[in-house]
């Protein structure tokens, strides 16, 4: 008979093995979890927690952290004599956390990749990236002029946060006609209660996997807000990959009927293309800057100032943690995956 204190730690080990084996069968996960169990779970969660604009998930996290710190404080003098029992308790907690995390959302990390679903080649040459960047500049310039009627004025989004959330749902309805697998139901989008800490950590938002609430950082520059919201909603409908969520955020914004959403999507994609050009060769994006409307560059400067305002030692710590977390969950590119959606955009354009 196995003592009770060993059961949950042993189950943690078993769960890790099961998830690792299951990840070898993405089609099985796609059919039975991502398109089977998960839509039911997520709909129940969004119905349960979406009734209020208050972030229930943030509150739950706060309560859990309080009790975790409280436990560590109470046991601080017991580690020399009871280190084994304490480690077993931590493993037991991790076992329950791991189970709920994968049951409620994280198994989506192992589904069929989107490039396979869309049958597109996500690899691209430097020449293709430059051509695509020019197309984005032309499109972003055009929309910018339509909004501002002045090349030198930055775009100011006139909507409230709630209006952006409501328009985001309408954007998914628009894109669903062309991509039925992006169907979104039961709105549960909220501004995070920890928006300021998220800013210092360098994150625009997150999905709470235990309540299925899309949490958006309320401190963000407003022109970024639509695409960030659409990104977190992509996580809600089961796309765990950051590159895929970025691609869906871009797709739903540019296919929106709202011109501010279109601007948010195209300017977002343009910034990432310029960054990718710099990754290929320092200074490679320089020749494209004069082609961009000065007002768009002002919006980019707005984002730069936001990042500098909240820059701290905390950001690299959390980003290193999240980078390793993504790699442990089949996202081999880690944080770099955020920019990998450029390949999906070019591949989709090519197909």
Number of C-alpha atoms within 10 A of each C-alpha: 3 7 6 8 13 14 13 19 21 15 16 20 12 13 16 14 12 11 14 14 10 16 20 12 13 19 16 16 21 19 13 12 22 25 17 12 14 22 19 12 17 23 19 15 19 20 16 14 19 22 11 11 13 15 22 19 21 17 14 13 12 13 11 12 12 11 11 14 11 12 11 13 10 10 13 10 10 12 13 8 9 11 12 11 14 15 13 17 16 14 20 20 15 15 22 14 14 15 15 14 15 16 17 19 27 22 22 26 22 26 25 19 17 18 16 10 9 13 12 18 15 18 12 14 10 11 9 15 18 17 12 19 22 17 14 20 21 16 16 24 21 15 18 27 18 13 17 14 11 14 17 15 18 22 20 13 19 11 12 9 16 13 10 21 23 12 20 25 22 17 24 26 20 18 21 16 11 10 14 11 12 20 15 19 16 15 20 25 29 23 21 26 18 18 19 16 16 21 22 19 19 18 17 22 24 21 21 20 20 20 25 28 29 28 26 30 23 20 17 20 18 21 24 21 24 27 31 27 26 32 30 27 31 27 27 30 23 23 27 23 25 25 25 25 26 30 28 27 28 27 23 30 32 21 19 22 15 14 17 24 27 24 28 26 29 25 27 22 26 21 16 17 24 19 16 19 18 14 12 11 10 11 11 15 18 12 8 13 12 9 12 17 21 17 19 22 18 15 20 19 13 17 17 12 13 15 15 11 11 17 15 14 10 13 18 15 12 16 16 13 13 14 19 16 14 20 14 11 19 14 20 13 16 22 20 13 19 17 21 21 25 25 22 24 20 21 19 16 10 13 9
